[in-house]
Amino acid sequence: MTEYKEHTQTEMTFPDHGLVKTLFGAHNDNLQRIAAATDTRIHARGNSVIIEGDNIAAALAENILNQLYKLIEEGYPVYSNDVDYAANVLSRDGHASLKHIFLDTIYIKANNQTVAPKSIMQKAYIDAIRKFDIVFGIGPAGTGKTYLAMAMAVSALAKKQVNRIILTRPAVEAGEALGFLPGDLAEKVNPYLRPLYDALHDMIKIEKASAMMEHGIIEVAPLAFMRGRTLNDSFVILDEAQNSTSEQMKMFLTRIGYNSKAVITGDVTQSDLPAGRASGLLEASDLLRDIQDIAFIHFTKKDVVRHKLVQKIIDAYERKEKRENDR
């Protein structure tokens, strides 16, 4: 039996014409995005909108518009992607506060920019990094795990909460040893570390970042280089941790010294380790989950904040894998 949903029509009026232009978007693009996300019809009339749809969908669209307008009142520059993120957040939790999430900015002094969470889990992630010395961010690509950790590291360095940033990744993937690759050591490891440089250069100009690396204030190195060290007064990020072995993960976690933070990121479903080698990330998430001073934040595909097609691509591959597993 098909469930009957009562159809409703709601009118909303916003007082400030200038803010309304930002809320509606160019050619009412933001309204169209909200309508598509909520399966409603939204018509603009001056400073007002009329929302048509079933009760639940119309209430969701109204909630999104109300909260986005309040963000704009606070001076937040709402862009089309923000509309998509808002719809994603509020469709999952209608009681969530966009102001609580989107206005929790991380100030990047080096280039005078701010980075803000775009989902409930991203907000929980940066809160955990503030509170705990060791945080695991586990989930699929596109959820902001590494980018937000980098923003928190750069911010901590600017505030003199730490003296240096250390960025590291396992440098052996798919069973390929560095010794078999052409070039000197820097040329061998650079392809593996490139994503860390990309995130860093988003927040610090290349020239300044290079100078900071020359002075040892920022270090980008393969995970193997952490052996035998004690990392005091540092913000350390271990990226792609699913490709660490059990021994490497233990080695890394026991390097953490006084006044240091460590953020470990990875996707346990995407390990490139040879068959039969256990992922250090998977083992750590099992062994350490009951230690109260270590935080584990688990992202899902619903937390993807890249282009909206990324989530559809993830869905398509998951369906393919399910079909293959069901055979």
C-alpha positions as CSV (number, residue, x, y, z in Angstrom):
1,M,0.0,0.0,0.0
2,T,1.4,3.4,-0.9
3,E,1.8,5.7,2.0
4,Y,-0.3,8.9,1.6
5,K,1.6,12.1,2.2
6,E,-0.3,15.3,2.7
7,H,0.5,18.0,0.2
8,T,1.2,21.5,1.6
9,Q,2.0,25.0,0.4
10,T,4.1,27.2,2.6
11,E,5.0,30.9,2.1
12,M,8.1,32.5,3.6
13,T,9.1,36.1,3.5
14,F,12.6,37.5,4.2
15,P,13.0,41.1,5.3
16,D,16.3,42.1,3.8
17,H,16.3,42.4,0.0
18,G,20.1,42.4,-0.2
19,L,20.4,39.2,1.8
20,V,17.6,37.6,-0.2
21,K,19.7,38.0,-3.4
22,T,22.5,36.0,-1.8
23,L,20.0,33.4,-0.4
24,F,18.2,32.8,-3.7
25,G,21.4,32.8,-5.7
26,A,22.0,34.0,-9.3
27,H,18.9,33.2,-11.4
28,N,17.5,31.5,-8.3
29,D,20.1,28.7,-8.6
30,N,20.1,28.1,-4.8
31,L,16.4,27.7,-4.7
32,Q,16.5,25.2,-7.5
33,R,19.2,23.3,-5.6
34,I,17.1,23.2,-2.5
35,A,14.0,22.1,-4.5
36,A,15.9,19.3,-6.1
37,A,17.4,18.1,-2.8
38,T,14.0,18.1,-1.0
39,D,11.8,17.0,-3.9
40,T,9.7,20.2,-3.6
41,R,8.8,23.0,-5.9
42,I,9.9,26.5,-4.8
43,H,8.7,29.7,-6.5
44,A,10.2,33.1,-5.8
45,R,8.1,36.3,-5.6
46,G,10.1,39.3,-4.6
47,N,11.4,38.7,-1.1
48,S,9.1,35.7,-0.6
49,V,9.1,32.1,-1.7
50,I,6.3,29.6,-1.9
51,I,7.2,26.0,-1.2
52,E,5.0,23.2,-2.5
53,G,5.4,19.5,-1.6
54,D,4.5,16.9,1.0
55,N,4.7,18.0,4.6
56,I,8.0,16.4,5.5
57,A,9.8,17.7,2.3
58,A,8.3,21.2,2.6
59,A,9.4,21.4,6.3
60,L,12.9,20.4,5.3
61,A,13.1,23.0,2.5
62,E,11.8,25.6,5.0
63,N,14.4,24.6,7.6
64,I,17.2,24.9,5.0
65,L,16.1,28.3,3.8
66,N,15.6,29.7,7.4
67,Q,19.0,28.5,8.5
68,L,20.9,29.7,5.4
69,Y,19.3,33.1,5.8
70,K,20.5,33.2,9.4
71,L,24.0,32.3,8.2
72,I,23.9,35.1,5.7
73,E,22.8,37.5,8.4
74,E,26.0,36.6,10.3
75,G,28.1,37.6,7.2
76,Y,28.7,34.0,6.0
77,P,29.1,34.0,2.2
78,V,26.7,31.2,1.1
79,Y,27.8,29.6,-2.2
80,S,26.1,26.9,-4.2
81,N,28.2,24.1,-2.6
82,D,27.1,25.4,0.9
83,V,23.5,24.9,-0.2
84,D,24.2,21.3,-1.0
85,Y,26.1,20.8,2.3
86,A,23.2,22.4,4.2
87,A,20.7,20.1,2.5
88,N,22.8,17.1,3.3
89,V,23.2,18.1,7.0
90,L,19.6,18.9,7.7
91,S,18.2,16.0,5.8
92,R,20.1,13.7,8.1
93,D,19.3,15.7,11.3
94,G,16.6,18.3,11.2
95,H,17.6,19.6,14.6
96,A,21.2,20.3,13.6
97,S,22.4,24.0,13.7
98,L,24.1,25.2,10.5
99,K,25.5,28.2,12.5
100,H,27.0,25.8,15.0
101,I,28.8,23.9,12.2
102,F,29.5,26.4,9.5
103,L,30.6,29.3,11.7
104,D,33.2,27.2,13.6
105,T,36.0,28.5,11.5
106,I,39.7,27.6,11.6
107,Y,41.7,30.7,10.9
108,I,44.7,30.3,8.6
109,K,47.0,33.3,9.4
110,A,49.5,32.5,6.7
111,N,47.1,33.4,3.8
112,N,44.4,35.2,5.8
113,Q,41.7,32.6,5.0
114,T,39.3,30.5,7.1
115,V,38.4,26.8,6.8
116,A,35.0,25.6,8.2
117,P,33.4,22.2,8.7
118,K,30.7,21.3,6.2
119,S,29.0,18.4,7.9
120,I,28.1,17.2,11.4
121,M,31.0,14.7,11.4
122,Q,33.5,17.3,10.2
123,K,32.4,19.5,13.2
124,A,32.9,16.5,15.5
125,Y,36.3,15.8,13.9
126,I,37.7,19.3,14.6
127,D,36.2,19.3,18.1
128,A,38.0,16.0,18.7
129,I,41.3,17.4,17.4
130,R,40.9,20.3,19.8
131,K,40.2,18.0,22.8
132,F,42.3,14.9,22.3
133,D,46.0,14.4,21.6
134,I,45.5,11.4,19.3
135,V,42.6,11.4,16.8
136,F,41.8,8.8,14.1
137,G,39.7,10.1,11.1
138,I,38.5,7.0,9.2
139,G,36.3,7.1,6.1
140,P,36.2,7.4,2.3
141,A,38.0,10.0,0.2
142,G,36.4,13.4,-0.1
143,T,35.2,13.7,3.5
144,G,37.9,16.3,4.4
145,K,39.9,14.1,6.8
146,T,43.3,15.3,5.7
147,Y,42.4,18.8,4.7
148,L,40.8,19.7,8.0
149,A,43.7,18.1,9.9
150,M,46.1,20.2,7.9
151,A,44.1,23.3,8.6
152,M,44.2,22.6,12.4
153,A,47.9,22.0,12.2
154,V,48.6,25.3,10.4
155,S,46.4,27.1,12.8
156,A,48.1,25.5,15.8
157,L,51.5,26.5,14.4
158,A,50.4,30.1,13.9
159,K,49.1,30.3,17.5
160,K,52.4,28.9,18.7
161,Q,50.6,25.9,20.3
162,V,53.3,23.7,18.6
163,N,56.7,24.4,17.1
164,R,56.5,22.3,14.0
165,I,54.3,20.3,11.7
166,I,55.2,16.8,10.6
167,L,53.3,15.3,7.6
168,T,53.9,11.7,6.8
169,R,52.6,8.8,4.7
170,P,53.5,5.2,4.1
171,A,55.8,5.4,1.0
172,V,55.4,1.8,-0.1
173,E,52.1,0.9,-1.8
174,A,50.9,-2.0,-3.8
175,G,54.0,-4.1,-2.7
176,E,56.4,-1.8,-4.6
177,A,59.6,-1.1,-2.7
178,L,61.3,2.3,-3.1
179,G,64.6,0.8,-4.0
180,F,63.2,-0.4,-7.3
181,L,62.0,3.1,-8.3
182,P,64.2,5.5,-10.4
183,G,65.9,8.6,-9.0
184,D,67.3,9.7,-5.7
185,L,65.4,9.4,-2.4
186,A,63.5,12.7,-2.8
187,E,62.4,11.7,-6.3
188,K,61.4,8.2,-5.1
189,V,59.1,9.4,-2.3
190,N,57.8,12.6,-3.8
191,P,54.9,11.0,-5.7
192,Y,53.6,9.4,-2.5
193,L,53.8,12.7,-0.6
194,R,52.4,14.9,-3.3
195,P,48.8,15.0,-1.9
196,L,50.2,16.3,1.4
197,Y,52.1,19.1,-0.4
198,D,48.9,20.0,-2.3
199,A,46.9,20.4,0.9
200,L,49.7,22.4,2.5
201,H,50.0,24.8,-0.4
202,D,46.3,25.4,-0.2
203,M,46.9,27.1,3.1
204,I,50.5,28.4,2.9
205,K,52.0,30.0,-0.1
206,I,54.6,27.8,-1.8
207,E,57.5,30.2,-1.2
208,K,56.7,30.5,2.5
209,A,56.1,26.7,2.9
210,S,59.4,26.0,1.2
211,A,61.2,28.3,3.6
212,M,59.5,26.7,6.6
213,M,60.6,23.3,5.3
214,E,64.2,24.5,4.9
215,H,64.2,25.5,8.6
216,G,62.6,22.3,9.8
217,I,59.4,24.0,10.9
218,I,57.4,21.9,8.4
219,E,58.6,18.4,7.6
220,V,57.1,16.1,4.9
221,A,58.6,12.6,5.1
222,P,57.8,8.9,4.5
223,L,56.5,7.0,7.6
224,A,59.7,4.9,7.8
225,F,61.6,8.1,8.6
226,M,59.7,8.4,12.0
227,R,61.5,5.4,13.4
228,G,63.7,6.1,16.5
229,R,62.4,9.7,16.9
230,T,60.5,11.4,19.7
231,L,58.2,14.1,18.4
232,N,57.8,16.8,21.0
233,D,55.9,20.1,20.5
234,S,54.6,18.9,17.2
235,F,51.4,18.5,15.2
236,V,51.8,15.2,13.3
237,I,49.5,14.0,10.6
238,L,49.7,10.4,9.3
239,D,47.8,10.2,6.0
240,E,46.7,7.1,4.1
241,A,47.2,5.1,7.3
242,Q,45.4,2.1,5.9
243,N,48.7,1.4,4.0
244,S,50.7,1.2,7.2
245,T,51.6,-2.2,8.6
246,S,50.9,-3.2,12.2
247,E,54.6,-2.6,13.1
248,Q,54.6,0.8,11.4
249,M,51.5,2.0,13.2
250,K,52.8,0.9,16.6
251,M,56.1,2.6,15.8
252,F,54.3,5.8,14.8
253,L,52.0,6.0,17.8
254,T,54.9,5.5,20.2
255,R,56.8,8.4,18.7
256,I,54.4,11.0,20.1
257,G,56.0,13.2,22.8
258,Y,55.1,16.0,25.1
259,N,52.8,18.8,23.9
260,S,52.1,17.0,20.6
261,K,49.0,16.1,18.7
262,A,48.7,13.3,16.2
263,V,45.9,12.9,13.6
264,I,45.8,9.6,11.7
265,T,43.6,9.4,8.6
266,G,42.7,6.7,6.2
267,D,40.1,4.5,4.6
268,V,40.1,0.9,5.8
269,T,38.4,-0.3,2.6
270,Q,41.2,1.0,0.4
271,S,44.3,-0.8,1.6
272,D,47.1,-1.2,-1.0
273,L,49.1,-3.6,1.2
274,P,50.0,-7.0,-0.3
275,A,47.6,-9.9,0.3
276,G,48.1,-11.3,3.8
277,R,49.5,-8.1,5.4
278,A,47.2,-6.7,8.0
279,S,46.5,-2.9,7.9
280,G,47.9,-1.1,10.9
281,L,44.9,1.3,10.8
282,L,42.4,-1.5,11.0
283,E,44.3,-3.2,13.9
284,A,44.7,0.1,15.8
285,S,41.0,0.9,15.5
286,D,40.3,-2.4,17.1
287,L,43.0,-2.4,19.8
288,L,42.7,1.2,20.9
289,R,39.0,2.0,20.6
290,D,38.4,1.7,24.4
291,I,41.1,4.1,25.4
292,Q,39.2,7.1,26.6
293,D,41.9,9.7,25.6
294,I,42.0,8.6,22.0
295,A,39.2,9.7,19.6
296,F,37.9,7.8,16.6
297,I,35.7,9.7,14.1
298,H,34.1,7.5,11.5
299,F,33.0,9.2,8.2
300,T,30.7,7.7,5.7
301,K,29.9,8.4,2.0
302,K,27.2,10.8,3.2
303,D,30.0,13.0,4.6
304,V,31.7,13.5,1.2
305,V,32.0,17.2,0.6
306,R,33.6,17.2,-2.8
307,H,31.7,17.7,-6.1
308,K,28.2,16.1,-5.6
309,L,29.1,13.6,-8.4
310,V,31.7,12.1,-6.1
311,Q,29.1,10.5,-3.9
312,K,27.2,9.2,-6.9
313,I,30.5,7.6,-8.2
314,I,31.0,6.0,-4.8
315,D,27.5,4.6,-4.9
316,A,28.0,3.2,-8.4
317,Y,31.2,1.4,-7.4
318,E,29.6,0.1,-4.2
319,R,26.7,-1.4,-6.2
320,K,29.2,-3.0,-8.6
321,E,31.1,-4.6,-5.6
322,K,27.8,-5.8,-4.1
323,R,26.8,-7.5,-7.4
324,E,30.2,-9.2,-7.6
325,N,30.0,-10.4,-4.0
326,D,26.5,-11.7,-4.5
327,R,27.5,-13.9,-7.4
